[in-house]
Amino acid sequence: MRPYLEGVSAVKWVTAKYIREKFNSILPDHILYDLRTTFYTHCVECGLNQAAIDEMVGHSSGVLKDTYTDLSDEFLLKEAEKLVW
């Protein structure tokens, strides 16, 4: 999203309900989950680390993994920079 955030000095956070309503008004034949699927697919196609993808999309592969894995913000940002499409 870096190209879209140039010159932005503040970000207004909104509720999930607002995002769903806005999304449905723009793309009535789709659901918000479609974006998650597309994002996950692009992450895989761009070669991101699987643990980073899971963290970004909120997937969990088990309690043990979650207990002993704490990915740094720097690592996640480095992986996210691989997303080019």
Phi and psi restraints in degrees (value plus and minus 20) as a CYANA .aco file:
   2 ARG   PHI     -67.9   -27.9
   2 ARG   PSI     -66.3   -26.3
   3 PRO   PHI     -81.7   -41.7
   3 PRO   PSI     -47.5    -7.5
   4 TYR   PHI    -104.8   -64.8
   4 TYR   PSI     -31.0     9.0
   5 LEU   PHI    -125.2   -85.2
   5 LEU   PSI     -17.9    22.1
   6 GLU   PHI     -81.1   -41.1
   6 GLU   PSI     109.5   149.5
   7 GLY   PHI      63.9   103.9
   7 GLY   PSI     -23.2    16.8
   8 VAL   PHI    -104.0   -64.0
   8 VAL   PSI     104.8   144.8
   9 SER   PHI    -125.1   -85.1
   9 SER   PSI     -37.1     2.9
  10 ALA   PHI    -165.5  -125.5
  10 ALA   PSI     125.5   165.5
  11 VAL   PHI    -137.7   -97.7
  11 VAL   PSI     108.7   148.7
  12 LYS   PHI    -113.1   -73.1
  12 LYS   PSI     100.4   140.4
  13 TRP   PHI    -103.8   -63.8
  13 TRP   PSI     119.5   159.5
  14 VAL   PHI    -145.3  -105.3
  14 VAL   PSI     148.9   188.9
  15 THR   PHI    -100.4   -60.4
  15 THR   PSI     139.1   179.1
  16 ALA   PHI     -82.2   -42.2
  16 ALA   PSI     -55.8   -15.8
  17 LYS   PHI     -81.7   -41.7
  17 LYS   PSI     -63.4   -23.4
  18 TYR   PHI     -82.1   -42.1
  18 TYR   PSI     -63.2   -23.2
  19 ILE   PHI     -82.5   -42.5
  19 ILE   PSI     -65.2   -25.2
  20 ARG   PHI     -80.4   -40.4
  20 ARG   PSI     -65.1   -25.1
  21 GLU   PHI     -83.9   -43.9
  21 GLU   PSI     -63.7   -23.7
  22 LYS   PHI     -84.5   -44.5
  22 LYS   PSI     -65.4   -25.4
  23 PHE   PHI     -79.3   -39.3
  23 PHE   PSI     -66.6   -26.6
  24 ASN   PHI     -85.0   -45.0
  24 ASN   PSI     -49.9    -9.9
  25 SER   PHI     -93.2   -53.2
  25 SER   PSI     -48.0    -8.0
  26 ILE   PHI    -107.9   -67.9
  26 ILE   PSI     -63.0   -23.0
  27 LEU   PHI    -146.7  -106.7
  27 LEU   PSI      57.2    97.2
  28 PRO   PHI     -84.8   -44.8
  28 PRO   PSI     -39.7     0.3
  29 ASP   PHI    -114.0   -74.0
  29 ASP   PSI      -9.6    30.4
  30 HIS   PHI    -148.9  -108.9
  30 HIS   PSI     145.3   185.3
  31 ILE   PHI    -137.2   -97.2
  31 ILE   PSI     137.3   177.3
  32 LEU   PHI     -78.4   -38.4
  32 LEU   PSI     -50.5   -10.5
  33 TYR   PHI     -79.5   -39.5
  33 TYR   PSI     -47.3    -7.3
  34 ASP   PHI     -77.2   -37.2
  34 ASP   PSI     -56.4   -16.4
  35 LEU   PHI     -85.1   -45.1
  35 LEU   PSI     -59.5   -19.5
  36 ARG   PHI     -83.8   -43.8
  36 ARG   PSI     -63.3   -23.3
  37 THR   PHI     -81.8   -41.8
  37 THR   PSI     -65.2   -25.2
  38 THR   PHI     -83.5   -43.5
  38 THR   PSI     -64.8   -24.8
  39 PHE   PHI     -79.8   -39.8
  39 PHE   PSI     -66.9   -26.9
  40 TYR   PHI     -79.8   -39.8
  40 TYR   PSI     -64.1   -24.1
  41 THR   PHI     -81.0   -41.0
  41 THR   PSI     -65.7   -25.7
  42 HIS   PHI     -84.5   -44.5
  42 HIS   PSI     -56.9   -16.9
  43 CYS   PHI     -79.8   -39.8
  43 CYS   PSI     -65.6   -25.6
  44 VAL   PHI     -84.4   -44.4
  44 VAL   PSI     -65.3   -25.3
  45 GLU   PHI     -82.8   -42.8
  45 GLU   PSI     -49.8    -9.8
  46 CYS   PHI    -110.3   -70.3
  46 CYS   PSI     -18.6    21.4
  47 GLY   PHI      59.4    99.4
  47 GLY   PSI       7.4    47.4
  48 LEU   PHI     -88.9   -48.9
  48 LEU   PSI     131.8   171.8
  49 ASN   PHI     -81.3   -41.3
  49 ASN   PSI     114.7   154.7
  50 GLN   PHI     -80.2   -40.2
  50 GLN   PSI     -59.5   -19.5
  51 ALA   PHI     -83.3   -43.3
  51 ALA   PSI     -57.9   -17.9
  52 ALA   PHI     -87.1   -47.1
  52 ALA   PSI     -62.2   -22.2
  53 ILE   PHI     -79.8   -39.8
  53 ILE   PSI     -68.0   -28.0
  54 ASP   PHI     -77.9   -37.9
  54 ASP   PSI     -60.7   -20.7
  55 GLU   PHI     -85.7   -45.7
  55 GLU   PSI     -63.2   -23.2
  56 MET   PHI     -87.1   -47.1
  56 MET   PSI     -55.4   -15.4
  57 VAL   PHI    -117.9   -77.9
  57 VAL   PSI     -21.1    18.9
  58 GLY   PHI      61.5   101.5
  58 GLY   PSI       0.7    40.7
  59 HIS   PHI    -101.2   -61.2
  59 HIS   PSI     134.8   174.8
  60 SER   PHI    -152.4  -112.4
  60 SER   PSI     109.5   149.5
  61 SER   PHI    -122.4   -82.4
  61 SER   PSI      -7.2    32.8
  62 GLY   PHI     121.1   161.1
  62 GLY   PSI     137.2   177.2
  63 VAL   PHI     -85.0   -45.0
  63 VAL   PSI     -61.3   -21.3
  64 LEU   PHI     -82.3   -42.3
  64 LEU   PSI     -66.7   -26.7
  65 LYS   PHI     -79.3   -39.3
  65 LYS   PSI     -66.7   -26.7
  66 ASP   PHI     -84.3   -44.3
  66 ASP   PSI     -52.6   -12.6
  67 THR   PHI     -90.2   -50.2
  67 THR   PSI     -59.6   -19.6
  68 TYR   PHI    -123.8   -83.8
  68 TYR   PSI     -14.8    25.2
  69 THR   PHI    -138.2   -98.2
  69 THR   PSI     105.3   145.3
  70 ASP   PHI    -158.1  -118.1
  70 ASP   PSI      68.6   108.6
  71 LEU   PHI     -92.5   -52.5
  71 LEU   PSI     115.4   155.4
  72 SER   PHI     -94.5   -54.5
  72 SER   PSI     135.0   175.0
  73 ASP   PHI     -80.3   -40.3
  73 ASP   PSI     -57.3   -17.3
  74 GLU   PHI     -81.7   -41.7
  74 GLU   PSI     -63.1   -23.1
  75 PHE   PHI     -83.7   -43.7
  75 PHE   PSI     -66.3   -26.3
  76 LEU   PHI     -83.0   -43.0
  76 LEU   PSI     -59.7   -19.7
  77 LEU   PHI     -85.3   -45.3
  77 LEU   PSI     -60.4   -20.4
  78 LYS   PHI     -81.8   -41.8
  78 LYS   PSI     -62.8   -22.8
  79 GLU   PHI     -86.5   -46.5
  79 GLU   PSI     -60.9   -20.9
  80 ALA   PHI     -84.2   -44.2
  80 ALA   PSI     -48.4    -8.4
  81 GLU   PHI     -88.4   -48.4
  81 GLU   PSI     -34.7     5.3
  82 LYS   PHI     -94.1   -54.1
  82 LYS   PSI     -36.1     3.9
  83 LEU   PHI     -94.1   -54.1
  83 LEU   PSI      81.2   121.2
  84 VAL   PHI    -155.5  -115.5
  84 VAL   PSI      94.8   134.8
